[in-house]
Amino acid sequence: MEPTDKGRGGELDVLLHTEQTFPPPKGFAERAIANDPSIYERANADPEAWWSSWAEKLEWAEPFSQVLDWSDPPRAKWFVGGKLNASVNCLDRHVAAGAGDRVAFHWEAENADDLGAEGRRGVTYAELLDMTQRFANVLRSVGVGKGDVVGIYLPMLPEAVAAMLGCARIGAIHNVVFGGFSAESVRERMEFSDAKLLVTADATLRRGEPIPMKPAVDGILTALPKVEHCVVVDRCGTKPAMTEGRDLFWHEALAEAEPVCEPEQMDSEDPLYILYTSGSTGKPKGILHTTGGYLTGVTATHRLVFDLKDDDVYWCGADIGWVTGHSYIVYGPLANGATSVIYEGAPNYPAEDRWWEIIERYGVSIFYTAPTAIRACMKWGDEHPEKHDLSSLRLLGSVGEPINPRAWLWYREVIGGGRCPIVDTWWQTETGAIMISPLPGLTTTKPGSATIPFPGIEAKILDSEGEEIEEGAGILVLTRPWPSMARDLYKESDRFIETYWDRYGRDTYLVGDAARRDEDGYFWIVGRIDDVINVSGHRLSTMEVESTLVSNPKVAEAAVIGIPDEMTGQAIVAFCIPQGSGEGLEGELREYVAEKIGKLARPKRIVICDDLPKTRSGKIMRRLLRDIAAGEHLGDVTTLRDPDVVQDVVRRFADQGD
Ligand code: WTA
């Protein structure tokens, strides 16, 4: 399934073979916020002064007395003694400065044309502040306060932003779960975090069809006695059952709530949110971010990496349920007073030109999306973007997985008209903000490389002994603390240390990615070094999928691997030993995983086999399975308990192929 690049194919091929580099266009560089290369030297000579200069742009109720306390690594304290509120920084201060009528979000419904005026809402800073304060008062009225955890499981609606900021206003910790995850995944994340309240919607619209959310949530609420209330946004008018005393409709509760809510002044190190992400075990990790440092990190990176100016219309196409949504739809853009777009639906609904229509409609100037989406658009063909005037675009961004040069060049030529710089931004849920990325007015880009660390950030590549590799491939680490770094794994402090800070010492953050550094010092991310696979930019743990499969009584054993995939970057293949007959089990198991975890985890292939290749001590050899799937030479298999198994698995893999 080679993506086509009709029309421009010839041009792209030429570019691909010249290994061209792209300096910032002259006009762009002249006008860029960051266009003095000494910014790197200054920031790296005195990182604390650099980050402090960004923190000072925020509004503090009490100033901080120390920039960084790194006396007990990896326990970092940033902006010690300072007090502030994230919602005040995202909303009140802009309204107070006279920007109340400025649009914070142009919200575009999936079915915008059918909804009339309601389908395209311009939510101003004043309106978002009103919604946020009212929701914060609803939370307080049902007994949610500082330090309590609130779950948020919503479609892409302005209410999702207000729900997050409403939590921040009163010091409650939000725990957002991506709307595409299953109710079972929500249950697990609510249980791990002891959530007190859950915000959801009656249903979410998918390709014109309402998919029930509240009815699915009802099934888990009974198993979550600590969740005392459920607030329901009425998105689709599906009239879900409401339990008296427990469930409230968002619009009713907000209409009755007081419009003003005094913000809780939080310590700089008080938690702002937790966000679960997959690790190398079956149990997701609750990444904890705090207030002052996180806001500083996202403000600085959003301003400089996206060169954000007052007249920009910025659109990050991620979902709010991922860290990209947290940092670059909600906190970064709002702290910077940006005008953004939020689009509710799929890029190809009702047609493949939906995104380009939105860019034209709102005059989007900065567009940020994931390589997997770029590859899908590339496959759908150039005729869709060509139908629209995309001349408002001036900067393009990519995030979530390595972008292949062909997709990079297509993005640049077909979407960016050859004139827009591309910022390929490498970072993680744990880093909170962009770590390695070009600055568009300064950095010469190379297709496929995230280029160099952001000013103040220090990244290195180490070998297994911890020696630095100046040029070549190895293990990527970050060797200096930064303000938006994760502070902990929620309720799993030991696991935090073990996962990230044990390998090379307590002051060296182990990223979990392998990378290569070239002769110019540019970083090229190669992929994960752990059992995490990246499907369409979504992190999934092979262990999580395996334990889900074996929870099905028809499965005796399962081994899950990631294989390269043209469209999704990686795809999931599961090898399963059935309990009893494996007849017709493939489809059933694919659906089972989709239902238990979410559609994003649905394996591309299930291979039913009688046995799996194991070492003499009984460990499944996943590496061998990866070689089988890749059709590679298998080498020495004599260390296996039963070498014959391999031939059987090879045959099954070939027989059951599509
Ligand atoms: C991968 C998403 C290459 C990487 C912001 C990382 C990338 C993981 C890039 C984090 C990029 C993210 N180039 N790989 N530009 N961006 N990754 O936590 O493997 O969902 O460790 O954060 O995605 O995924 P997460």
Residues whose N, C-alpha, C, O or C-beta is under 5 A from the ligand:
A	BS01	WTA	S398 V399 G400 E401 P402 D424 T425 W426 W427 Q428 T429 E430 A450 V511 D513 I525 G537 R539
